[in-house]
Amino acid sequence: MPEAIWKYLIPIEERFIILNLPIGAVPLRFEVQNKCPTLWVRVNPYAILSPRRFLCVGTGHEINGGPEYRYIGTWLMDDGALVWHLFEISDG
């Protein structure tokens, strides 16, 4: 199966985010690039796209989920004044 790494910009102004990722995609790294929160994902570029849900939450904000929220990564903004965290929301 051919693979590639794609990147997706994460809009922090939205708490819940839906990304259309190829089926079987695996998040690899979450970090800021050029001042934009970015998620790199290993994908099969020929796979069918499927929506996946993510939660973007700041430190100190409530999370009303449980084990269905899988931690992806953390990033800092404004020289560490703001800290954000990204979770994937599973269906089960």
C-alpha positions in Angstrom: 0.0 0.0 0.0 1.5 3.4 -0.9 1.8 5.9 1.9 2.3 9.6 2.2 2.4 12.2 5.0 -0.2 14.9 4.7 -0.6 17.9 7.0 -3.7 19.6 8.2 -4.0 23.0 9.8 -6.0 22.9 13.0 -8.4 25.9 13.5 -8.1 26.7 17.2 -11.1 29.1 17.1 -13.3 26.0 16.9 -13.6 23.6 19.8 -14.8 20.7 17.8 -13.1 20.0 14.5 -13.9 17.5 11.7 -11.2 16.4 9.4 -11.8 14.3 6.3 -8.9 11.8 6.5 -8.3 8.8 4.4 -9.5 5.6 6.1 -6.7 4.1 8.2 -4.9 7.4 8.6 -2.5 7.6 11.6 -1.8 10.9 13.3 2.0 11.3 13.7 2.9 14.7 15.1 1.1 17.8 16.3 3.0 21.0 16.5 3.1 24.7 15.4 4.5 25.5 12.0 4.6 29.1 10.8 2.5 30.1 13.9 -0.3 27.7 12.8 -1.2 24.5 14.8 -0.6 21.7 12.4 -1.3 17.9 12.4 0.9 15.6 10.3 -0.8 12.3 9.4 0.4 9.1 7.7 -2.1 8.2 5.0 -2.8 6.0 2.1 -3.5 8.8 -0.5 -5.8 6.5 -2.5 -8.0 5.5 0.4 -11.6 6.8 0.7 -12.0 9.9 2.9 -13.9 9.6 6.1 -14.7 12.2 8.7 -12.9 12.1 12.0 -13.7 14.3 15.0 -11.2 16.2 17.1 -11.4 18.4 20.2 -9.2 21.4 20.8 -9.1 22.5 24.4 -7.1 25.0 26.4 -5.4 24.3 29.7 -7.9 24.8 32.5 -10.9 24.3 30.3 -13.4 21.5 31.1 -13.4 18.3 29.1 -16.6 16.4 29.3 -15.3 13.2 27.7 -13.7 10.1 28.9 -11.7 7.3 27.3 -13.3 8.1 24.0 -11.0 11.2 23.9 -7.5 10.1 22.7 -4.7 12.5 23.3 -2.9 13.6 20.2 -0.6 16.5 21.3 -0.1 19.8 23.0 1.2 23.1 21.6 2.1 26.5 23.0 1.0 30.0 21.8 2.2 33.4 22.6 5.6 32.2 24.0 3.8 29.8 26.3 1.1 32.1 27.6 -1.6 29.9 26.1 -1.4 26.1 26.0 -3.8 24.0 23.8 -4.4 20.3 23.6 -5.7 18.2 20.8 -7.8 15.0 21.3 -9.4 12.7 18.8 -12.9 11.7 19.7 -13.7 8.1 19.0 -17.2 6.7 18.3 -17.0 4.2 21.1 
